[in-house]
Amino acid sequence: MKIYTKTGDKGTTALFGGTRVHKHHLRIECYGTVDELNSHIGLIRDQKISANSKKELLRIQHELFTLGAMLLHRPRKKHLKVEKKDLTFQK
C-alpha cells in the first residue's frame, strides 16, 4: 500500500506541529536512534530475565517514548534538562 502526503519530497520532513527540517537533521537522527534503542530493549524484555529487570526496562522504555515525543516537536528555546537521576540504574 502506498501512502501519499502530497507535500512532495524536497529533502525535508515535518516535525509534529508542521515545522520542516532536512531529513539529515540531527533531530531526525536522534529520534531514530532513540526508537532503535527502545526496540532493542523490547527484545531484551522478551527474554527470560528477572521480573525486576523487566520492570526497570519498561520504565526506561517509557522514558525513551517521552524523549522521542520531545524530539518530534518543534524546537523551543527551552532545552531538555537531563539530570543524574535520569542516567542511573535503580535496583
Rosetta blueprint (number, residue, H / E / L):
1 M L
2 K L
3 I L
4 Y L
5 T L
6 K L
7 T L
8 G L
9 D L
10 K L
11 G L
12 T E
13 T E
14 A E
15 L L
16 F E
17 G L
18 G L
19 T L
20 R E
21 V E
22 H E
23 K L
24 H L
25 H L
26 L H
27 R H
28 I H
29 E H
30 C H
31 Y H
32 G H
33 T H
34 V H
35 D H
36 E H
37 L H
38 N H
39 S H
40 H H
41 I H
42 G H
43 L H
44 I H
45 R H
46 D L
47 Q L
48 K L
49 I L
50 S L
51 A H
52 N H
53 S H
54 K H
55 K H
56 E H
57 L H
58 L H
59 R H
60 I H
61 Q H
62 H H
63 E H
64 L H
65 F H
66 T H
67 L H
68 G H
69 A H
70 M H
71 L H
72 L H
73 H E
74 R L
75 P L
76 R L
77 K L
78 K L
79 H L
80 L L
81 K L
82 V L
83 E L
84 K H
85 K H
86 D H
87 L H
88 T L
89 F L
90 Q L
91 K L
